[in-house]
Amino acid sequence: MSFLYPLGLLGLIGIPILIFIYIIKNKYTEQTVSSTYLWTLSERFLKRKKRVSRLAGIVSLILQILAVTLISLLIAHPIIIVPNSANEYCFILDGSGSMNMDSAMPTEDGTPVKTRFEAGKQAIFDMVDDAVDGSYYTLIYVGNTTDVVFEKTTDKEQVEILLSELQPAYDTTDVAGAVSLAQDYFNVNSSLRTYLVTDTAYESTENLSVINVAKPVENYALSEVVHDLKSDQLTVSGKVTSYTSDTTLTVNLYLNGEGTIVDTEKLTVKAGVPTVFTLDANVRSFSSITVRIMETDALALDNEYRVYDVESEDSYNTLIVSERPFFLESALRSMLNADIQVITPAEYTGQTGYGLYVFDSVDASVVPTLPVDGTVWLVNVPGSIEGTGYSAQGEVIPEHAVTLTHATSTASATQALVADMMQNEIHVTHYIKNSLRRNFSTLLSYKGNPVVFAGTSEHGNREVVIGFDLHRSNFPLLYDYTVMIRNLVRYSFPDMIDSTTYTCGEAAEINVLANCNAIRVQSPSGEISYLNTQEASDAIKLTEVGVYTVQMTVADSNREFYLWSAMAAEESDPMQTAGVIRLQGQATTDSFDGTFDPLYILFIALVVIFLADWMVYCYEKYQLR
């Protein structure tokens, strides 16, 4: 036995003090009684009781000595060593989307049911609570990321606190990666006891134990939902699956909120067989579509599908500053349903209020600084302009026309700008040599010099540069001219998002509009984050199931739209199976010394002794009455 605080044993000095007090204290109590013959006759009876009173005093002394001893031991905090009884434990807790399922179906009275994830946490804590004190505990949590929550701790209270703070994820998880992490601990200690807490049944395991918290439950799920809107007719189709038993399911369609059921269909569904449904509505447009399974099951997160209609609110009004705007004006008028105003360079005085500014063959002195409220195209501008993010190093006129080289980059931004181009040979009689200071996507180049490129200006607005005169090339006569102008228009006037429906775990790309000050994203759980507005776009990874609210502040006005993040389809199966999982190596059964902390037993004994002493005291007082 050892003591955490040995100085507490100094309290045993109280024992001889108690004995000394017992010896010197007056054992007789002076009482006033009537001096009568009857009292004299009763003295014999009182003397017979005197022995019992004296015994009670000795018992009280013994109890008080024991109380002082126990108090001293409590202060000293004894620890008893238990040889070869402790072990090192490593727990892997699966936080995948399916762990959000109820561990059993809810009762008829609506009593809350513990989820599989809560059942898994409880299983870990029960094992820790039952383990011998002095054992070591490590927890690897597999959620959106794989993290070591605590490592080789012996503090059971800390284990309980950290376990209670964990929340399940909604995506598929990398259990294999967590096992690889546990392998490192196993390599150090081959007697490591490793437990995987999950709802997946594995065909075989080696050197680890699987605690499967899955139970057969009813679960239904939507999948492969698509919609089509043509000629005032909306058609929504998809599949619904019952994973456990044959049943009848009701699928409802809602438009623009939760108020009215637009269409409904009852389906007879075979267990494990996806069944197709089709819902219709006579509408010209919608702001949102909601499809929902109405029956209750063990996981409500996969019973709903949503899609939102996002219409671009960008200003398509365009200002062209050029002496010869024919090629650009013709192409833009065929692609933009917007006002296009054309002025000469002499008429440009820093006008504002346009979504697109096109400066064609103008001197850099005409545009001392770039407009800050829209996208800018610079066509055949040989000089440098403040804020462009690149330097124009002058015009180069070769002896003969040269052929530009098409981009070979596989970057997604570049691929979007050159999409559908046939890579026709583009010949130019001159080009402008440029030096890039910012990150641009190059579409056309000559001997490594970027000639046509796109990116963002130092103001954060989108910027397109065409470094040659369209009238001194064959480019406007080629098929690729129309295609590239179309791609550049799409780049210049992007929707804030390309899609409103995602699967949990995917990243949603948010396009940064011109003059955007802030982009605020609120997750379904209410967590707030902000995106980078200094680049052309930024992305947010969707880690929760439900509706994400994206609020963009553009020129002091707020624009709000929504994203739907759906449960990954593979997480809807309540009884998942997998192959082999193992820790490599030869396991051993070595243990090390554990400890036993008798503190709570000493507390109980102290309470009992205090109660016994009080009873003896009360009895002694009663005898002296």
Salt bridges, closest charged atoms under 4 A:
GLU118 OE2 - LYS121 NZ 3.31
ASP133 OD1 - LYS156 NZ 3.11
ASP199 OD2 - ARG116 NH1 3.00
GLU206 OE1 - ARG582 NE 3.24
GLU224 OE1 - LYS239 NZ 3.44
ASP232 OD2 - ARG284 NE 3.53
GLU258 OE1 - ARG292 NH2 2.81
GLU258 OE2 - ARG306 NH2 3.26
GLU304 OE1 - ARG292 NH2 2.68
GLU304 OE2 - ARG306 NE 2.78
GLU313 OE1 - ARG559 NE 3.01
ASP314 OD1 - ARG559 NH1 3.94
GLU329 OE2 - ARG333 NE 2.89
GLU395 OE2 - HIS430 ND1 2.60
GLU395 OE2 - ARG472 NH1 3.70
ASP420 OD2 - ARG486 NH2 2.96
GLU425 OE1 - HIS427 NE2 3.50
GLU458 OE2 - ARG437 NH2 3.34
ASP469 OD2 - ARG324 NH2 2.90
ASP469 OD1 - HIS471 ND1 3.22
ASP597 OD2 - HIS77 NE2 2.83
